[in-house]
Amino acid sequence: MIEPSEPDTAESDVLDRIIKAGPAGAVSVSFVATIVVFGIWFAFYLFVFLPRVSP
């Protein structure tokens, strides 16, 4: 059976920093995508639905 060796502490520290910073990028991308979708919906509402309803 192969025994796992101790991980290099410098490499482990770098990986820990990358993992801690990872979700922040995903959250910011999802926030921007949500804002874009909401903006498109709002523009569609203003330029398509409201002109049809008003006399």
N, C-alpha and C positions, 0 to 999 in steps of 0.2 A: 504494500500500500504506500502511496506517495504522501509524504507529510508536507503540508503547506508551509512555506517559508514565511518569515515575518516580512510584511510589506515595507518597502522603503518609506521612511517617514516623510521625506521631501515630496515624493510622488503622491503619497497619501494626503498631504496638506494641500497640494495643488488640486487634486480630485475633489476634496472637500469644498474648496472655494468655488470650483466650477459647478458642483451640484447645488450649492446654496444659491448661486446666481442664476441657475437655469430657469426656474419657474417665473422669474420676473419678466423675462423676455416673452414668454408665452402669454402671460397676463396682459402685457402691453399690446401684443399683436391682437389678442381677442378684443381688447378695449377699442382699438382703432377700427377693427372690422365691425364692431357693433355700432360705432358712431357713423361709419360709412353707410351701413344698411339703414339706420334710422334717418340719415340725411336723404337718401334716395327715396325712402317711403314718404317723408315729409314733402319733398319736391313733387312727387307723383300726386300726393293729396292736393297740394296747392294748385298745380297746373292741369290736373285732369278732373278730379272730383268737384272742386269748388266751382269752376266755370260751368259745369253741367247743371249744378243745383241752382245757381243764381239766375234770376230771370233776365 
